[in-house]
């Protein structure tokens, strides 16, 4: 289960699905413009991936890392979300440190800048898995809702764009109360180093139920838009096998 974070809802609630609060991002005089613990990076190497950013911020906890693409190519910019304003302040101290041969700018940004970047990724057909597949063939064009409705369904759906910290229990809650699931029916995909890929596979009672569950497509978990796609038991098994390697 994801631990509640300072900016998920008010301090009186533990629900992961509450709206963000306005806890102050320290740093003098900027007021509510910078009240969200996110920083923006610029000047990243063009072969950079999320692992490089995790190493760059070694010692700090990262909740989300969004690499920004423009015209299908990595732009050299990224947004990184931390669990607290204090950690975001520490992140700002890494400004102009080197990643490889390039020095990286780290600066404050507004919450709306981060949300706009997420929306641009979704609307332009970008996908969060692009962070892990920089050297893979270009992704196929994003399927439209009409395409998804015409596809053949099995009892398995694939989720993409999950927060890195999302656990099976959070995905069960995402589909509740309309769709009853147990954690045993959820597989959160991981890389060989154990870190989450932002994808998961969910097995429903039948193909018909899975198709109805597509109503959750593009709904949010925390700050992330979650995309749903028809999948197959075979694809889910392959993902489990890769996670164990």
Buried (B, 14 or more C-beta within 10 A) or exposed (E): BBEBBBBBBEEEEEEBBBEBBEBBBBEEEEEEEBBBBBBBBEBBBEEBBBBBBBEBBEEBEBBBBBBBBEEEEBBBBBBBBBBBBBBBBBBEEBEEEEBEEEEBBBEBBBBEEBBEBBEBBBEEBBBBBBBBEBEEEEEEEBBEEEEBEEEEBBBBBBBBBBBBBBBBEBBBBBBEEEBEBEBEBBBBBBEEEEEBBBBBBBBBEEBEBBBBBBEBBEBBBBBBBBBBBBBBEEBBEEBEEEBEE
